[in-house]
Amino acid sequence: ITTNKALEYIMVYQDYSMVWLINQNDALSTFLLYGRDLSSEELEIQYDVDEDGNPLVMHSSPKLIDFQDKINFFDNIYQKVDKIDESMTFDVWLTIDIKHFKRDLLKLITSWSDLFKTYLVNKVVNSLRSLRDFTVETDMGLLKPLEEGDYEGLVKIMGHLFNVRERQDEYDSMFEPIGEILHLLKVYDVEMPEDVYILKQELPEKWSTTKKNALNVKSQVIPLIQTEGSIIIGRIILLNVRETFFKMNFLKQSQFNATCENPYIEIDNANHSLMDLEELHEKLLSQAVLFEIPQPEPNILSSTKKTLRLNKQLWDFVYLVTGWIDVWKSTLWNDVDTENIDMELKRFTKELKVMDKIIRDWSVYEYIEDLIKTMMTSLRALSELQNPAMKERHWKELMNVTNVRFSIEKSTTLNDLVSLNLHVYEEDIKNIVDKSVK
C-alpha cells in the first residue's frame, strides 16, 4: 500500500513526459513548417503527398500569437511543476526526495520556453542586421561613379537596382511585425542586443534613402540601359536562331547512324555543344532580367537534351547486346546452350520494346533490332543442326542449299555457322534435319 502511494506521487510527473521525450530541434522544425504540433496520425503521413504531388499535411507558417501560445504553454507547465512538493513521506517509514529531479526538470521546461523566445530574438536580430548590411552595400554600389563604356560597372549597378526591386516588398513590410515581436519579448523580460533598438529606429529612414538612391541612379543610367539592352536583345535573337538550328539538325549527327565508328565521342561532342548553348542561355537570361527586357525563349533544347540521353542509352544497349553475342559466337557450336541464349535474346527484345518510341526511327535502333532477330533465327537453325541424326550427306545437302563450302569439325564455333547466313535458310535447314530423322 505504501509503495502504491509512492508510485502515485511519482506518476504525477508522467503528465509532463513530453518535455524530455520530444527532441526540441525536431519540434521547432515541425512548428515552423506547419504552424502547430502534429497529431500522431499526421506525424505518420507528414512526408506523404497526394496524386498531384501536394503534401497530405498542409504547410502553414506560425503567426506571432502561435509563438505566444507556445511560450505560455511551457510557462504554465513550469508553474505547475514548481508547486509539486520536493519530498514526501508515506506511512512514516518511506520518504521520497525528488529535489534534484525537479530542479533538472524545471531547467528543461525553461529551455523549451527559451527555444521559441530565442527563435524570435534571432529573427529580429538577423532581419535588422541583414537590412543594415544591404543598405550599406547597395548605397556604396549605387553611388560609385560610372564611366561611359564601363559595361561591368553598369551590370553591377543593374544588379543593385534588381536587388532593391526584389526585396522592396519584404523590407517595406518588415518593421511593423518586428515591432510586435519586440513588444511580446519585452513582456517576457527578454533582453535584446544593444544595437537592435537603434537599428529599429534608424533603418526605416536608411531604407527609404536607399530606395531614393536607386530611383535617382536608374534615371541617370537610362540611356546606357537602353543602349546595352538593345545589344542584349540582338544577342538573344541570335541565340534563339542558334538553338533552333541546332535542334533542327540534331538528328542528322553521326551518332544517330548505325555506321558511326565512335558514337560516344560524337555524343560527348554534342553534349559539350548543348552545355555551351545552355551556359550562354543562362548568361543572357540573367542579363535580360537585370535590364528588364524580353527573355530568351525557354526550353527550345529541352527535347534535344532528352534525345541525346536516349541516344546514349541506346548505344549502351547496343554494346551490351553485341558484347554478349560476340561471347556466344566464340563458343564451340556443339556446346552452345541454345535455350539459355534464346531466353537472353528474348529479354533483350523486351528491353528494346519498352524504350522510348521516338528512337524507333533511328538506324541504330533498326540495326540492333535486326541483329537480335537474326541471331534468334540463326539460333533456331543451329538448334536443328545439333540433332545427332545429321550425317555427312545431310551436311553436303546443306552446302548445296547455302552455296557455301564448309566443314564441321570439333573446333567449329557458333560464329562459323552464323557466317553461313543460317537465318536465311531456316526453312531449308528444318527440312534437311527432318529428312535426317526419318
Secondary structure, 3 states (H helix, E strand, C coil): CHHHHHHHHHHHHHHHCHHHHCCHHHHHHHHHHHCCCCCHHHHHHCCCECCCCCECCCCCCCCHHHHHHHHHHHHHHHHHHHCCCCEEEECCCEEEECHHHHHHHHHHHHHHHHHHHHHHHHHHHHHHHHHHHHHHHHHHHHCCCCCCCCHHHHHHHHHHHHHHHHHHHHHHCCHHHHHHHHHHHHHCCCCCCHHHHHHHHHHHHHHHHHHHHHHHHHHHHHHHHHHHHHHHHHHHHHHHHHHHHHHHHHHHCHHHCCCCCCHHHHHHHHHHHHHHHHHHHHHHHHHHHHHCCCCCCCCCCHHHHHHHHHHHHHHHHHHHHHHHHHHHHCCEHHHCCHHHHHHHHHHHHHHHHCCCHHHHHCHHHHHHHHHHHHHHHHHHHHHHHCCCCCCHHHHHHHHHHHCCCCCCCCCCEHHHHHCCCHHHHHHHHHHHHHHHHC
